[in-house]
Structure formats: structure tokens, C-alpha cells
Amino acid sequence: MPEILAPCGGKEEFFFAINSKCDAVFLGLSDFSARKNAENFTCENIAYYIAYAHAFSVKVYVCVNTLVKDSELEKFYEIVKACYLSGADAFIVQDVFLGKRLKKAFPNIVLHLSTQAGVNNLYGAKLALSYGFSRVVLARETSAEQIKEISKIIETEVFVHGALCSSFSGHCYASSFIGGNSGNRGLCRQPCRKKYSYSFNNKKCYALSLSDLCLADKVNELVSLGVSSFKIEGRMRSPEYVATSVRLYKKAINGEDFSKELSLAKKTYNRGDFTKGYTFSEDKKLLSTQIQGHLGEFVEKVAKFKGDKILLYKSYLKDCGFKILRNGEEVGNGKTLEDGNLLSYFGDVKIGDFIYLTKDTSLYEKLNVKRQIPLEISAEFFAGSRGKLTCNGVTVETEDILDSAKSSEIDYATVFDNLQRTDIYPYTVEKLNFSGSGAFLQKSKLNSLRKNLYEKLFYKTDKSFPLGDKSYFFKAEIKEDTKNKLAVITTAFLGDYSDKITDYIYSPEEYSKENLDEFLKQSKSFKCKKYLYLPAFLSDVEISKMLDISKGFDGYYVDSNYGVELKNKTDKEIFLGIETNLFNTLAVSEIQSSNIENYALSKELSYKELNTLSGFKFILGSIKIMSLVYCPNERNCNNCKVKNLETLTDYSGREFLVRRYKTSACRFEIFNESPLVSKKQFDKQIIDLSGFDKDFAKKLLDDYFNFGLEFIAKNYKHTNGNLLKGVL
């Protein structure tokens, strides 16, 4: 059966997960964790928590799942080393290109590729295998058909519960460009949870906020697909949430009635009354446009007031929290001030409004049931011999020979009572086999003996953690290409600039043979190379179709690391795109060793960081901040009013262009309100015009060639993006 994998943002959540009998936990340290604002763990205490989990046969996966800068590689290595030597069962890593180096540095390390790597097809899965990963944490958008195929070649970990990101995994830059902190660096500010309005309906709502995922009633289907691990999202959520989620999926996997556990899960955290997400086809509950945060569970309607309070049918403990809704929108909230059925509230509440319980204060104690490991210990205390304690093959002895007792000798009751003090260890003494006669032992020495036994039992391991070649991890031979190159991404034929452009990248509004043939016809006289843009999210079927209908192109610009593996499928050139997120020298070195000549660097790097890396730099144009696999019009195809270009307006009036394109279905891209303009030129540059209409794109390109970047900076509203400061 698949394992149940629980989130642990901190110590309390960790213990609730273990006590709820999960099979594995995932957690992070303060650095290189995609949940940097969680409590997290440290190099100093991680060994204790790993040993504690192992005492209950629970595995520990350590998240080092953010992008790593060159300046941080030494620290990254040391953190992995500390956790590896502490017995971590696996490491969840975002940068696939670090895999081979980690395997060489830590020979027995187990690697899982993070969902931030955006694996949703066989190409991405095969790449993970080739770089030493034994498991992929699949993108939440992966279809059932793809999960089945990928599970045949590598372990798959699938999200079954918790928050859903609006953008495709690893391809969200909204926080970085709107909020200043990068989601790829563990500091997402969640701008997708704010209010927006689309131009196609002008409805002000939580237009980008997705409901929480719940696949408890789909576990059998997931098992049949070959899934290895059921992952519960939520390292920023409460211990009660962790416990109820684990219990929910244990019941579901065992084929038991889980209605009670589902009710508890709704109370602990539930955005949008749950959705089935993407795997089993996008449903009508995917978007939670009216309620952004925790909805809770419906308990009753407002029927009666008593003074300035609501009279509830049921009684609740003090400080239980509630939301009050009318027509799906929040109109009030409140809590019980004392045990009973009076609810103190704020807001405009009326008879008939719906009351949802968002915090049940009774749950903490109910769920906080500590697991203990029963021990049978043998004790030997004879005068003239060393005192001994033995348990589960571990024996500890006193340093000195025991003296004869002059008054009180050590006995069964003394030893048994002493052994009950298990301190930080999850033990309870169920049976003591005592033998001894006439011996004296000081209390302090018995205490020391007990502590020594429990420590050796607790940290006992039969695993080996050899260290390999550290120098190989850091070794990177970068070849510098001194040729000047300019790549331009566009959604339409803009005219013949091929004497100035070396690489023309076509990102069509629809991936049809007719459309691609028309572009090739228009650009027949081009002297430059022509690449077809392949988005990050593509199924294997879609990729096969695109390869089939694009034979006239020189190559493919692939906005994901699956492009490295795609190179083995085609004799055409591969250009790795900006959203491959190449972030450090090691990744660039791996790309070059894959014989990929053209590749772009991350748009989250600063000038200083870019200068140390070889590759194409993004200097001008539209900044894609989100890639949506779902439809903002909720797949209302029969009454679709969405144009190819729309706008999204935020709470402060900023407008973001939304572009629709079609593969096998409609997909959407959201672009920053202001284009990027660099103040520096590089030898290899990218201009992205895909987020503009054709007229604006042509004007911007003309102005660039005729007047240069300085002119554009003076005459266009723009941003420097991350070029000046990079991201934290």
C-alpha cells in the first residue's frame, strides 16, 4: 500500500504526525526549505527528530527544495551532510541537475525530485532517473493517465490533500515580481490569494485562489495507478490539521468509513469545501472565488439571537471559532466566549445565514495522544560486578564494580521507578527482569546508566552513511561561448528581423499544423534559426503531436528541464527556456555536458549573479508571472467570452495581461503589468514579446533595434525586475 506522508512545519506538528501513525514525514530546516517561514528544524536538533520517527518505523524526508545560488552551495552541502549523517531517509530536491553530484558526495543518499521541478510527463521522469532520483513528486496538474505511465518507471509521490497553487509547479513568479519574495526560494507571499477581476466578466473576487484538494474518496484509483506515496500538503498548518489529515487517509486506505475524519478535516482547514483537483478532471469546485481562507464545516443556520449574541442549537467549548456566510460570502465571524451555546460575533448577520465551525478547541486534546514504545528491560546488580541494563540487544554497564550495600541495597522497585523516567524518549517500561543481591549504587549513577541505555536504544541504527567525493560536488567546468546571440519569443509573425536575430522562437496561440505551417511559410526567407515554443506543462501525447506537426522548425524552445531528455527523442536542437530555472554554476555545467548549446538563465537572478554564469539573459519584454493549467472561466466552453488577450486587475488597480493559448485544451499565462528593461547588454540575450499584442510587440522591437535599451527605459513604463537585487 502507498505510504501516508505527513507535513511537519515544526516540532508540535511532528509529534502529532507520529502519534497519528503516518508512514513518513517531510520537513525542512530554516535554509533551502520551500516553507522558510515555518518553524522548521535545525542541524543541531534534526538527529533527535529523525531518531524519534525511526523509533516508530516512520521515515523522514528532508526538504532542500529551493533554488540554490552559487554563493550558497557550501552551506547547502553542509546542511545536506548534517541531515544525511543524522539518518535522513531521503532528500526532496528542486534542482534536478544537482542529483548526480549529491549521489557522488553522499553515496547512500536517496533523492526525491520536488514538485517544484514540474514533472508531469515521462520525459521529466526519465531525466530524474538519469540524475539519480528514485522518486518524483509529481506536479499537481498531472493526469491519471500520465501518473500510471510514470509510475511504471519510477516511484511517484502524489498530493492528495491540502492547498493547490494557482500556477503550474515551479513556474510561479508572481510573488517574486509583485511581492518581492520568491516562491522558488521558500518565501511566497501568496498574491494569488488576493482579490482580482478579469476583464471578461469584471467580477471582483478571489479569482486566482484555488480550493483545497481532497482525494480521500479516490485512494483506490490512485493505488491502481501505482502511486507510491500519498502526500498531504501543509507545513504551514496546525498540528490538528496534520493529525486529522493523516487519520482521514489511513481510514480511506483501509477501506473504512471516513466520514467522521472528513468532518474533522473540514474543521481544521478547508478552503473552498474541497476539490478533486486536476488528476480526475478539473471540477467546478477548483476555484474558491468567494472565500479565500479557511471555510470550516457547516454546522447550522442562524435561527435566533439572544441579546447581542447568536443562540446556537449545539453547545461548544470556549474560544471555538466560526464564520458566517450569506450566498457563499463571509458576512461575519465570531467565537464562543464561554462553554455553551452563545456565539459572540462581528458583522452584519441575519436570520438564515449559514454558520461554519472553523476552530474546534476540543480537538487539540483529543488528537494529542502520545504514542509510546513498551520496553522489556533486564537488570543485573550484584556486589562485586558491574551493574548492567539490557534491552533489545543493547547493554550498558556501570563504569565501576558495585560495592556491597551497608544499609540499603538496590532492588527491583528502585530500578523500576527510575526507569520510568524516560525523559525525551518515547518509551515506557512494560516489564523489568531484575536480578541482583547485596549491591549498592548511587542514585546519580543509576540515573546515568538509565540515560545511557535510552540514548543508545534511541539512536541505534544499522544504516551506513559513508561520505564520498566532496570536491566533485563543487566541480564545474563552464565553457564560455563568445558569439553574440539574440533570441526573440513572439506569438505572431512580426516581419523579417533575421539579420539582427539569431534565434526566432514562435509561441503560437494554437498548436495546430495549419498555424505552424502558416508561420513557417511567412518566415521562409529567415536567415535565423526557428524554434517552436514548448510550454512547461505538456503531456506525452501533446509532445508527440507537436513533434509531428513541427518538422519545418530547426528546434524546440522548452520551458522546462524535460527538454534535456527530449533531446534524445529528436534530432533537432533544444533551447532550454528561462523557466528551466537555471540558478547556479553546477546546473549550467550539467546542461553543457548534455550538449545543449542554447539555454537561458533564471529571471530571478541579479546582474551580479548573471555575470558569473554562461547562458542567455532575459533583458527586455513581457514577464510571465504565472502559468495556469486550469480555465479561469471554469471550462464554461458553451458560453465562453474569454478572448485570446484579457486583463486581470488587482486590488490596487494594476492590470496584468492574460494570454490564452491552446494545446489539447485552453491554457493561460499571466504577465506582469510592466515589461522588463535591462540597463545592461549581454553577449547572449532574450527578448520575450509573448505577453504583448502584435502591434505593441512590433513597436517595442523596432525601438530596441533603432534606439536601444536606454531609449526604451526613458519612454516606456517598465521594471528592472530582479536584475538589481535578485531574490532573497
JOSUL-V446870 format. One line per field, one symbol per residue. ss: DSSP state (h for helix, s for strand, l for the rest). phi: phi as a letter, one per 20 degrees, with the letter a starting at -180 (. if undefined). psi: psi as a letter, one per 30 degrees, with the letter a starting at -180 (. if undefined). Layout:
ss: ???
phi: ???
psi: ???
//
This chain:
ss: llssssslllhhhhhhhhhllllsssssslllllllllllsllllhhhhhhhhhhlllsssssslllllhhhhhhhhhhhhhhhhllllssssllhhhhhhhhhhlllllssslhhhllllhhhhhhhhhllllsssllllllhhhhhhhhlllsssssssslllllllllllhhhhhhlllhhhlllllhhhllsssllllllsllllsllsslhhhhhhhhhhlllssssllllllhhhhhhhhhhhhhhhlllllhhhhhhhhhhllllllslllllllllllslllllllllssssslllssllssssssssllllssssssllsssssssslllssssssssllllllsssssslllhhhhhlllllsssssssssslllssssssllsssssssslsslllllllhhhhhhhhlllllllssssssssssslssllhhhhhhhhhhhhhhhhlllllllllllhhhhhllllllllllssssssllllllllllllsssslllsllhhhhhhhhhhllllllsssssslllllhhhhhhhhhllllllsssslllhhhhhllllllsssslhhhllllhhhhhhhhhllllsssllllllhhhhhllllssssssllsssssllllllllhhhlllllssssssllllsssssssslllsssssslllsssllllllssssslllllhhhhhhhhhhhhhhlhhhhhhhllsslllllllll
phi: .ffeddecfafffgfffffemfebccbcefdmdfcfeffmccffdffffffffffdmdecdeecdcfdegfdfffggfffgffffeogfaceceegfegffffffcgefdddeffffmebbffffffggfdnedbdefgfefffffgfffffdbfcdcfdbofdffeggmcdcfffeednceffdncgelffeeebbeffcleeaefdeeffebdfedffffffenfebeedfpfddffffgfffffgffffffmefdfffffffffeaaenmmcemegdmgdfegedfededfencfdaefdbdcmeceeefedcffmfdbdcdclndfdababeecgqcddebcoedcgnfeddedbdfffgffeedfecdfddddcccdgncffcccblndcccffdffeffecdefcgffffffffeelededceebcedbramedbfgfffgfffffffffffefbdedcfddefffgefbddeeeefeccdcdbebfdoedffddecddedffbecffffffffffdgefeeeddefdffebeffffgffffecfeefacedeaffffffgfeceefddfegefmfcbfffffffffemdedbdefedeeggfffedeqfdedbpfdfdbdeeeefelleffcedeefccccdefdnfddfdddccdebfcccddgfdfeceececfcccdddfecfffffffffffffecnfffffedcfbcelefedmcf
psi: llljjkkjfaeeeeeeeefghlfllklllfkgkfifgleallfefeeeeeeeeffghklkkkjhhlkkleffeeeeeeeeeeeeffgkflkjkejfffeeeeeeeiegkkkkklfffhkgleeeeeeeefggkfkkjkkfgkleeeeeeeffflkkkkkfkakkkelkkghkgeeefeffkkefgghkghffglklkkfffgjjaiffjklkkjheggeeeeeffgkekjkjlhfglleeeeeeeeeefeeeegglkgeeeeeeeeeekjjggklfbeehkklfgekifekebkeakkelljfkkjbglkjlelkllkgkkkkkkkhfkkfllalkelkagkjklkliklkflkkkjfjjffeeeefijkkljkkjkkkjjkkflkkkkkkhfkkkllelkklkkedklkleeeeeeeffifbgkhlkjekkjkklkglkkkeeeeeeeeeeeeeeeegkkglkilkbjeeeefkjjkkkjfkkkjkkklflkfljgfffkfjjjkjlfkileeeeeeeeeegefkflkkkkkjlejkleeeeeeeeeghfflfakjkhlfffeefffflglkkjklegfhjfleeeeeeeefghjekkllkgglleeeeffkklkkjfkakjkfkjkflkfghhiefhkgklfkllkkafggkkkkkkklkcflklkkkkleklkjkfklleklkkjgfglleeeeeeeeeeeeefleeeeeffkkllfbgeefal.
//
